[in-house]
């Protein structure tokens, strides 16, 4: 993957996504354990002289700290030699939280070999390392590790005396933590005071003030219980059998990277298989799948690719649910992990996501989805904040009560016996007489949640490609709103049987977005026009909601994208909110909008019968 230049400011223009670029490993499947048992990933990650009983979570953290990213930074080197203090220039080629590789001249390389008190200055640009690392690094202490000669180039490998994570915490972490914490306290206090006012004036407008109290209660309690969330720790000896299923339709650009992430997992070989189901793609997806699987069979024979990586093509395009169901019927293991064809698993995602299933009551678990193309443009940055809050706060709060209402499509895990049990009604689901073709994740979650627990594992991470054009984004959001409305009405039939506080929170979460368009019109149009009163309190409430999201992002993720949480809230009120009334009256629509399914083709033919459709 080539690092792309900074995109222009036109959101609808054709833009190339900016993605993290990790340094290539000499092996395609670098994280798969050695089946001969000669050396495991656990051994490879264990620091020198470390106790073999060391917590595996710490070892995974150490592994991630050492992950190297391809960069192109100018670096200022300041070091002490026998002749005094010297300043030199270099160019960084790759970087991790623990060290950096710098291209320098041969003379500088010779001096650095015996130099002492080395410090480095450089700037980590947004998108070149994971979120939270973007910053100017001033005089970070380092030590010489080795010289690497490649042709006429001379590279010096440095190890940071303190990791970049520790440097960030020391240089700006405390002040950001304090600032974000204070803001969250005052924002929460302001919301509580405003809703207290609503109680005082309740008698003057019961509907409006009831809504404001419900909205504030719903929002604050989600953040409260999200803060109580704790993930299930890793038990390295708990490795149930897992089948990863990738339903694919017209995803030739990303499918090989998706397959790599799924098969390149730190998990026992005999307990993990991957099945790719191509839903009769009309582009070159199937060719890409076949080509890559055959390449792995040839180059990575030691990892039993023949038995562990399977692919099949549907006879005709039948939809995502049919593709998922076919994979489930082929699966040989007791847990099924579904991964979208444009999503990329962290190498330890499977090991993490299975842990909650130690509880026999657990029926399904959602992992965390991060945005892979965060820094492409304003739209993707906005979505990055929204995704993080939606998972780390909203799903985490639901998981506190073992009742996550949507096990998300990019990464979710289910008990196979439950998938098979509910497969027929799931495949045949209709709503208002129309076959349900999207919302497969919410729909299956409802089947599972009715009689079982559902959870969220924040440490099970995948990265997904989000729309970088507003037109595609809006079509996606419309599809999501339709499925949310449909499945929320279905879930309303049984959620009252769940833990009382969770049930109350769920019903509040249905009422708030459903009535929101009416409340906004009342406050921003009706009140100002009829009573000549400026809606200052309402606008202040929107601002506080936006600040709450942004400060949570700053506190938990320490990312420079926090400001885009405010932009998302404004955009939601101005644009996305008004999709809800449209969704009320378009339940019957079955097209996806973001890709050409048969329903989309029919929709276009209706609009233009003479159009010659492709795919």
Secondary structure, DSSP 8 states (H G I E B T S, - for coil): --------S-TTS--------B---SSTTTTS--TTSSS-HHHHHS-TT--TTS-HHHHHHHHHHT--EEEEEEEEEEEEETTEEEEEEEEEEEE-SSEEEEEE-HHHHHHHHT-EEEEEEEEE-TTSSSTT--EEEEEEEEEEEEEEEETTEEEEEEEESS-HHHHHIIIIIHHHHHHHHHHHHHHHHHHHHHHHHHHHTGGG-HHHHHHHHHHHHHHHHHHHHHHH-------TT----EEEEEEESS-TTTHHHHHHHHHS-SS-GGGEEEEEEE---SSSHHHHHHHHHHHHHHH-GGGTHHHHEEEEE-SS---HHHHHHHHHHH--SSEEEE--TTEEE-TTHHHHHTGGGGSTTEEEEEEEEEETTGGGSHHHHHHHHHHHHIIIIIIHHHHTTTB-S---TTSEEEEHHHHHHHHHHHHT-EETTEE--S-HHHHHHHHHHTTSEEEEEEEEEEEE----SHHHHHHHHHHHHHHHHHHHHHHTTTGGGS-HHHHHHHHHHHHHHHHHHHHHHIIIIIHHHHH----HHHHHHHHHHHHHHHHHHHHHH--GGGHHHHHHHHHHHHTGGGHHHHHHT-TT----SSS--HHHHHHHHHH-TT-----
